[in-house]
Amino acid sequence: MTETLRRELEEAIVKGTLAPGDRLEENDIAQRYGVSRTPVREAFRLLGADGLVELKSRQGVVVRKISIATLIEMFQVMAELEGLCARLAARRIAPAQLRDLEAIHARLTAAGRESDVERFYGVNQEFHELIYDAARNAFLAEQVRQLRNRVAPFRRRVTYKPHRFDKTLVEHAAVLAAIAAHDADRADVLMRDHVNLLGDDLVDFVAVWE
């Protein structure tokens, strides 16, 4: 029950249903999910270990807020980790995985064409997840997934907007082509540039925080 509850709350935070700064009421969550307060406390502990919530005096457990400086640092690290995943995937991806990646990109293109934000978000996650798996490094995949979850609520506020879909699709197509060509160096650079906060992306993030 604790793990199920943790996953439910994590998903709500990642999707932005629970926003940074929101207070998590132990009793309310226990009643909502029909559980005792013990698994709720344990779920809070696990979410805190993942950096998604924090305990504040007089407020209790709240969804963690992150400064723009910290967020930029986190994206710098995530860009390096995802770049490494793409590099390894270019060397190690199986033919079946490559076909799946191409199919995912096609679905992402369709979601972008229809300006379907929720579907675009979900399929985009699939694209990155498959690259993590294709890298064939379980420890690396674990680290990048954990960090991706930490930045997801903030990234979603800017990145997943219909007017930005074309940019994402162009960048994904380039990463896909590099992986298909087994060009590890190019896949690494393209993925790092895709993930990192640079140029207009950084300006947009700062605007959200101001």
QUIHU-V554588 format. One record per run of one state. SS is the DSSP state (a for helix, b for strand, c for the rest). FROM is the first residue (numbers start at 1). LEN is the number of residues. If there is no record, write none. Layout:
ss: (SS SS)
from: (FROM FROM)
len: (LEN LEN)
This chain:
ss: (c a c b c a c a c b c b c a c a c a c a c a c a c a c)
from: (1 2 16 23 25 26 34 37 50 53 57 60 64 68 93 95 114 117 136 138 160 162 181 184 196 200 210)
len: (1 14 7 2 1 8 3 13 3 4 3 4 4 25 2 19 3 19 2 22 2 19 3 12 4 10 1)
